Amino acid sequence: MIDRRTFSKAVGLGTGAAAISLTGLQTGAAAAAAPHRTSGAPAPTVPDIAPGTHTGFVRLKHVKAGVLDIGYAETGPAHGPVVLCLHGWPYDIHSFVDVAPLLADLGYRVIVPYLRGHGSTRFLSRRTPRTAEQSAIALDIVALMDSLKIDKAVLAGFDWGSRTADIIAALWPERVKALVSTSGYLITNRKAQLEPAAAAVEHNWWYQWYFATDRGKKAMESVEDRLALCRYVWTLVSPNWNFDDATYQRTAEAFTNPDYAAIVLFNYRWRIGLVDGEARYDRYERALSAQPSIHVPTVTLDAALDPFTAPGDGAGYRNHFTGPYAHRTIADIGHNLPQEAPTAFAQAVVDADRL
């Protein structure tokens, strides 16, 4: 989820720690977008579909990539322009179950991988440390692109997926045709994370502090307890999303991965300096600590009902994006934006590709 320090800095741009202005926003999942440049023909309009129209992917594939055997869904023409959709926590590839066919119908080859520790993705060796530095997850996706012989793709994500896409766009821009980043610029600044944030911000991060304790570790290591915890998080961060048991269970299967607890605990503990990462990633983390700018064409999305959406309509991170750019706030939608508002998310992908 959004970096607590990024959110804390942006808080001062609004009227309060959790202030979100809905003035002037369109209803439903409609997006208010600033005018932007296009590279030719107008972007097609994505058909409007109801969330939950699709319930699953036709089939999953696997490929060895870096330290992982990555499980992923793929749909669309094999030679179409590639879109990589990257999920967050506590979610999985089903966040894009409606987005993927919308893009595929427009001619895109859509690839939706399980991140390390999720679903059918597995480590190739039991000796590989189960770490989850931000750069490690980004390198997993670069390795996936290499294994699938994808030189360049549109990257679109939310939560951990936004952070991963942001990192690739910042460090390997030649691999990124365009970017859709929900919640804006999410590259973690670990040094800034050591400083306290506003009380309302710290409150939103209750599970991060829980994971730092032995009690939280035990909860995550118990499959039953972790499934209950993750479902509770869904209700908090997406207050208007009336998902049913079947929808949650389809995603919750991904949380039974044998490395799930280790990956999630490491990621959140690493962010706040409680554990050190592997030396192999140090040079990437040093580069990321400088908060590098992103030059590729980008659409940023904010979900208006997401407690991690900072006030200010994206102004708090605007200066990080130096290329063609558009920002949209999606009304009445919570944290799991692609699953709650698939049409708006897919349209952002199409529009970013035309910036």
N, C-alpha and C positions, 0 to 999 in steps of 0.2 A: 504494500500500500504506500501511499505518498509519504515521502520523507518528512518526518515530524519537524525538522528544522526548516525545510522549505516552506511548510505550512505556517510555522510560527512567524517567519519573516514576512509572509504575505498577510498575516492577520492585521497588521497595522494599516493595510490599505482599505479595510472595511470598517464597519461601525462596531464590530465586536469580534470576539475570538471565533465564533461560529457563524458569523453573519453571512448570509447569501442573499443577494438581491435578485428577485425574479422579475423586476420591472421590465416591461418591454419584451419579455420572452414569449415565444409562441407556445401554444398549448400542446399537450401530449409530448411526443418525442421529436417535435419539430426543432430545427436548429436555426439560431440566429447567426448568420455568417457575415463577416466583412467581405467587401469585394476583393477579388484576387485576380492575378494574372493567369492566363491559360496558355497552353503551348500549341493551340490550334483549335480544333473543333470543340464546341461546348461539351461538357461532361454529360453523359446520359443520366437520366433520372432513374434512380433505383426504385423498383416497384415497392409499394407499401404493403408489408405483410404483418400479421399479428405475431407478437412474440410467442414462441412455443409451437409455431406451425410445423417445425421439424423436431424430431425427438432423438435422432441419432445419425451417425455416418454409415454409409453403405459398407465400408470395410476399412480396416486399419492396415498400414504397412509398417515395415521396420527397415532401418538402415544403420550400419555401424558408422559412427561419426565421433572422432576424437576418443574420449574415454567411455563413451556410451554406446549402447544399442538403443536408438531412439525410435519410439513408437509414434506414429503420426497418421492423421487423416489426410486424404487428398481427394480433391474433386475439381472438375473443370477440364478443359482441353489440355492435353499433355504439352503442347507447344505454345500455350497462351502465356501472356505476361504473368510473372509470378507474384503472388501476395502471400507473405508469411504472417499468420495470425498467432499472437503470443498471449497465453493466458496468465492470470495472476494467482494470488493466494487469498482465500481457500477455494480455488476453482480448478477447472481443467478444460479440455478441448471443447466441452459442450457449451462453453460460453459463446462459441462461434457456430453453433449448430444451425442457426438461421442465417447468419452472415455469409457463411461459406457458399451455400447454393445460390444466394443472391448474386454474389460476385462471379461464381462459375457460369451462371446464365448470361453474364455480360462478357464472357470469353476469357476470364482469368483462370489461371491454374492456382488453386488455393491449397496451401499446405498448413496444417494446424498440428504442431508437435506437442507432445507431453514434455514439460520441462523435467529436468533431473529430479528424481525422487517421486515422480507422479506417474500414475497409470502404468502403461506397459513399457515405459522407458527404464532401462536397467544399466548399471555399470558393467563394463566388460570384465573387470577384475575385482575380486573381493578385497584386493590389497589397495585399491584406489581410495584415498581418504574421502569420506563423505562430507565434503565441504561445499559451501554455497556462497562464495564471494560473488559480488555483482559481476565482476569480469569473467569469472568461471562460467556463469550461466550464459553470458554473451558469447563466449568462445564456443560453447556447445552449439549455439545456433550458427555461428560461422562455420563450424565443422560440418553441421548438417548441410549447409549450402554447398560446401565443397564436395561432400559425398554425393549429393544429388546433381552436381555439376551446374549449379545455379550461380552465375556470375553476379547478378544484381536482381534485387526484388524490392517491392514495396513492403515495408514492415509496418504492422499495425498491432497495437497491444493496449493492455490496461494493467495497472498494478505492477507486479513483477515483469509482466510483458512489456509495459511501457518503458520501464527502466532498462530492460535488455535491449529493446529497439533503440532507445536513446544512446546507449553506449556504443552500439554498432555504428550508428549514424555519426557519432562523434569521433570514434577511433578508426573506423574503416568506411568512410563515406563513399568510397568507390563501389561498395557492395550494396548501396541503398539508393534506389531510384526515387523514393519518396517515403514519408513517415507520417503515421497517425499515432499520436501520443496522448492517451487519455490522462488527465491530471497534469499535463504539461511536462516540465523538465524534472525528471525523477532521479538523476544520477546522484548517488549518495555521497555526501561529504562527511566522512567519518570523524574528522576533527571537529566540525560544527556539531555533530551529534553528541559530543561530550558535554555540551553546554545545556542547561535547563531551558525548556520551552515554556510558553504560557500555560497556565494551569489547565485551560480548556483543551489545549492541544495534547498535553500529557494524558488527560482523561481519555481521549480518543484512542490512545495507544495502550490501553490496559493490558491487552494480550501480550504485547512486547515485554512488559514488565513481568507478567505471569510466566512467560517462557524463560525468563532469566532465573526463575526459582526452581528448586527441586520439585515442588508441587506441580508447577507447570510442565516440567520435564516428564514427570510420571503421567500426567494427563495425556500428553502427546504420545507417549509410548504405549498407552492403552488404546487399542483400536476403538473400543466402545466410547471411551471418554473423548477421544479426538473427534469422532464423528458428531457427537453432541455439541462439542465446542464450535466446530466449523459451521454447523447449521445455525447456531446462535449468532455467530458473526454475520451470516447472511441476513438475518432479520434486522440487525442493528444498522448495517451499512446500506441496505436497500429497503427502506421502510414502506415503499409503495409496491414492492414486487410480491405478488401473491403466488409464489411458486408452490407446487404441490409436492407430496412425498416422492412421487416417481421422478420428478425433475431433480430433486436433491439426491436421491439414491443413484441416479445415473452418473452424477459427478462424484459422489462419495466413494464409488468404486475405485477412483483414482487415488484416494487417500489410504488405501490398504497396501500400497506399494511398500515393500520391506524397508526401503530407505527413506520413507516419507518423514518420519519423526526426526531423524538425524539431519535431513536437509533443511527442514523448516526451522528447527531449533538453532542450527548453525547460522542460518541466514540472519535471523533476528538478533541473536547474540553477537554476531560479528559486526552488525551495523552499529551497535552501541559500545563496541570495544571490549567486550567480555571474552572474546576468543580471537586468536590471530589466524590469519589465512595462510595458505601455502605460499612458499617463497616463489614458486613458478608464476604466480599471478602478481607479484609485487610491482613489476614495472608498469603493468596496466593500471593497477590501483594508484600508483603515483601520478600517472597521467590523468586519471579521473579525479583525483583530489584537487586538481587545478580547475575543476568545473568547466571543461572545454565547451566551446560554442558548437552548435549544430548548424551546418550550412545547407543541408539538403532541403528540398521543398517539404514543408510540414503543415499539417493541420493538427491543432491541439483541440481536445475536447474536454469539457468540464461537465460532470453530472451534477445537476443543481441540488439533489437531495443526498448526495454523498457527503458524509461528515468530514471527509478528507479534502473536499473541494474548498480551497482558500478563497476568501472574498477578493474582489478586485478584477474579476473578469479576465483572468490570465495575466494581468499586468506584472505580477510578482516574478514571473519567469520569462516574460516576453523578450528580454535582452539576450537570452541564451540562444535564440533562434535568429540567425542572420540571413537566411535565404528566403525565397518566396514563402509566404506564410498566411495562414488564416486561422482564426480562433472561433469556436462555437461553444455555447452553453446549451445543454440539452435539458429542457424543463421536465420536472416531475419524474426524474430518473435517478436511480441510486448507483452504487459503486460498480456493479456488474453491468456496465453500460452496453456492451455488445449483445448480451443475452436479453437485457431489458428493452433495448431500443435498437434492434438489428438493422432496420432500414436506415436510421440516422448514422449508424456506424459504417455500414457499407457505403453510403453516399459520401462519407468523409474519405474513405479509401479511394473511391473513384475520383473525387475532386482533388485529393492530394496528388494523384497520378497525373492530373492535368495542370498542376501549378507551374 
